Amino acid sequence: MSAARSVRSNGGLSELIEGLDVQRHVIGALIMRELHTRYGRDNIGYLWMIVEPMLLATAVASLHGTGGSHGHDLLPIPFALGGYCVFMIFRSVIGRAESTLEANKPLLFHRSVTILDMLVARAILEGVSTFAALVILLWGAWVLGLAAAPARPLTFLGGYMFMLWFSFSLSMPICAASYFSKAVGKLVHPLTYIAMPISGTFFLLQWIPQPFRAWLSWSPMNQIFEMFHTGQFQSVESPYYDPLYIAGWCLGLTFVGLLSLRIVRPHVHLS
């Protein structure tokens, strides 16, 4: 009996590993398809994946990077570069979610391709390209003497990954809702820009007077930015973020997102 149970257990594990390997190849193929569709091979081709966020972040940093320093290492240019690159994750992942189904619906003819795979592929592409742009820009600022290396690399990376997870978890219900109503897609872009000035992209919560600081501290986005800047600058030791609180939000939104994709899938008619 125990031998039969062991065989079934090993068989189930091998099926799981095989299924994960299939999805890995599917997501990899979707990433390459997205790269070719979005950037093509003309001119600098796939390099636009990094150059585009670099240009945007540099332009924004030049506008916001003229303020004074709030600490021995809290300089305006790296603060603006870091803040805007992290916000770009949110804007890009959320902004592209509403077009995911319409752009890739024919791929659902393949049984191994799911809506979740499409969203994961786009999130990975945005996350990798924006992080590469962030590293290059901060390295350039460091070479020019305008920035220092991240003071707490793990906290720095943790804040970035939390933003990617938070954005991805939100992209799922937005993708589903946009399929049912085009109005949702039209609202997403203006709402992301409205979120920028209150999200912590260009400020720390310690600079905000009460009671607004207390209100903003409940926002998971503000806490993510506090965590990111704490990792970026030695002089920032924010008490206004809690990784467990952020993870709770991300887990809850992920559950809602997966449920929404399950609801919308039967309504996606292939023709």
FENCOR-V313850 format. One record per residue. SS is DSSP state (alpha for helix, beta for strand, coil for the rest). NEAR is the number of other ideal C-beta (glycine too) atoms within 12 Angstrom. D_LAST is the distance of its C-alpha to the last C-alpha in whole Angstrom. Layout:
BEGIN
ss & near & d_last
SS & NEAR & D_LAST
SS & NEAR & D_LAST
END
This chain:
BEGIN
ss & near & d_last
coil & 7 & 49
alpha & 8 & 49
alpha & 9 & 48
alpha & 10 & 45
alpha & 11 & 44
alpha & 12 & 44
alpha & 13 & 42
alpha & 14 & 39
alpha & 14 & 40
alpha & 14 & 40
alpha & 14 & 37
alpha & 14 & 35
alpha & 14 & 36
alpha & 14 & 35
alpha & 14 & 31
alpha & 14 & 31
alpha & 14 & 32
alpha & 15 & 30
alpha & 16 & 27
alpha & 15 & 28
alpha & 15 & 29
alpha & 20 & 25
alpha & 23 & 24
alpha & 19 & 27
alpha & 19 & 25
alpha & 28 & 22
alpha & 28 & 23
alpha & 19 & 25
alpha & 22 & 22
alpha & 35 & 21
alpha & 30 & 24
alpha & 20 & 24
alpha & 25 & 21
alpha & 34 & 22
alpha & 26 & 25
alpha & 18 & 24
alpha & 20 & 22
alpha & 25 & 24
alpha & 23 & 27
coil & 16 & 27
coil & 14 & 30
coil & 10 & 32
coil & 10 & 35
coil & 15 & 36
alpha & 15 & 32
alpha & 24 & 31
alpha & 21 & 35
alpha & 23 & 33
alpha & 29 & 32
alpha & 28 & 36
alpha & 22 & 37
alpha & 25 & 35
alpha & 36 & 36
alpha & 32 & 39
alpha & 21 & 40
alpha & 27 & 39
alpha & 43 & 41
alpha & 28 & 44
alpha & 18 & 43
alpha & 30 & 43
alpha & 37 & 46
alpha & 19 & 48
alpha & 17 & 48
alpha & 26 & 49
coil & 27 & 51
coil & 14 & 54
coil & 17 & 55
coil & 11 & 58
coil & 19 & 58
coil & 18 & 58
coil & 24 & 59
coil & 12 & 61
coil & 26 & 57
coil & 31 & 55
coil & 33 & 55
alpha & 28 & 52
alpha & 32 & 50
alpha & 40 & 49
alpha & 42 & 49
alpha & 36 & 46
alpha & 45 & 45
alpha & 51 & 44
alpha & 43 & 43
alpha & 41 & 41
alpha & 46 & 39
alpha & 50 & 38
alpha & 44 & 37
alpha & 41 & 35
alpha & 47 & 33
alpha & 44 & 32
alpha & 35 & 31
alpha & 40 & 29
alpha & 39 & 27
alpha & 46 & 27
alpha & 31 & 26
alpha & 37 & 23
alpha & 43 & 22
coil & 34 & 20
coil & 29 & 18
alpha & 40 & 17
alpha & 39 & 14
alpha & 20 & 12
alpha & 26 & 14
alpha & 32 & 13
alpha & 23 & 9
alpha & 15 & 8
alpha & 27 & 11
alpha & 30 & 11
alpha & 13 & 9
coil & 19 & 13
coil & 12 & 15
coil & 21 & 18
coil & 29 & 16
coil & 30 & 16
alpha & 38 & 16
alpha & 35 & 20
alpha & 32 & 20
alpha & 40 & 19
alpha & 44 & 21
alpha & 36 & 24
alpha & 38 & 24
alpha & 41 & 24
alpha & 40 & 27
alpha & 31 & 29
alpha & 39 & 28
alpha & 40 & 30
alpha & 35 & 32
alpha & 26 & 34
alpha & 36 & 34
alpha & 39 & 35
alpha & 33 & 38
alpha & 25 & 39
alpha & 36 & 39
alpha & 42 & 41
alpha & 28 & 43
alpha & 24 & 44
alpha & 38 & 45
alpha & 38 & 47
alpha & 20 & 49
alpha & 21 & 50
alpha & 33 & 51
alpha & 21 & 53
alpha & 13 & 54
coil & 15 & 56
coil & 12 & 57
coil & 24 & 55
coil & 31 & 54
coil & 29 & 54
coil & 19 & 52
coil & 31 & 51
coil & 25 & 53
coil & 24 & 52
alpha & 18 & 49
alpha & 17 & 47
alpha & 27 & 47
alpha & 34 & 46
alpha & 23 & 43
alpha & 28 & 42
alpha & 43 & 42
alpha & 40 & 39
alpha & 30 & 37
alpha & 40 & 38
alpha & 48 & 36
alpha & 39 & 33
alpha & 34 & 33
alpha & 43 & 33
alpha & 44 & 31
alpha & 39 & 28
alpha & 38 & 29
alpha & 39 & 28
alpha & 46 & 25
alpha & 43 & 23
alpha & 32 & 24
alpha & 39 & 23
alpha & 44 & 20
alpha & 33 & 19
alpha & 29 & 21
alpha & 32 & 19
alpha & 33 & 16
alpha & 19 & 17
coil & 16 & 20
alpha & 15 & 20
alpha & 14 & 24
alpha & 25 & 24
alpha & 28 & 23
alpha & 16 & 25
alpha & 20 & 28
alpha & 33 & 27
alpha & 22 & 29
alpha & 16 & 32
alpha & 22 & 33
alpha & 31 & 33
alpha & 18 & 35
alpha & 13 & 37
alpha & 28 & 37
alpha & 27 & 39
coil & 18 & 43
coil & 25 & 43
coil & 35 & 41
coil & 41 & 44
coil & 37 & 43
coil & 28 & 46
coil & 31 & 49
coil & 34 & 50
alpha & 32 & 51
alpha & 25 & 54
alpha & 24 & 55
coil & 23 & 53
coil & 12 & 56
coil & 12 & 56
coil & 10 & 54
alpha & 16 & 51
alpha & 23 & 51
alpha & 14 & 51
alpha & 15 & 48
alpha & 29 & 46
coil & 29 & 47
coil & 20 & 45
coil & 27 & 42
alpha & 37 & 40
alpha & 40 & 39
alpha & 45 & 43
alpha & 36 & 44
alpha & 45 & 42
alpha & 45 & 43
alpha & 43 & 47
alpha & 42 & 46
alpha & 50 & 45
alpha & 45 & 48
alpha & 36 & 50
alpha & 31 & 49
alpha & 44 & 49
coil & 35 & 53
coil & 22 & 56
coil & 21 & 58
coil & 38 & 55
coil & 21 & 55
coil & 33 & 53
coil & 15 & 53
coil & 31 & 50
coil & 36 & 48
coil & 21 & 47
alpha & 24 & 45
alpha & 14 & 44
alpha & 24 & 43
alpha & 34 & 41
alpha & 23 & 39
alpha & 19 & 39
alpha & 29 & 37
alpha & 30 & 35
alpha & 19 & 35
alpha & 20 & 34
alpha & 28 & 31
alpha & 27 & 30
alpha & 17 & 30
alpha & 22 & 28
alpha & 35 & 25
alpha & 26 & 24
alpha & 18 & 24
alpha & 31 & 22
alpha & 35 & 20
alpha & 19 & 20
alpha & 20 & 20
alpha & 31 & 16
alpha & 24 & 14
coil & 13 & 14
coil & 19 & 13
coil & 27 & 10
coil & 12 & 7
coil & 16 & 4
coil & 7 & 0
END
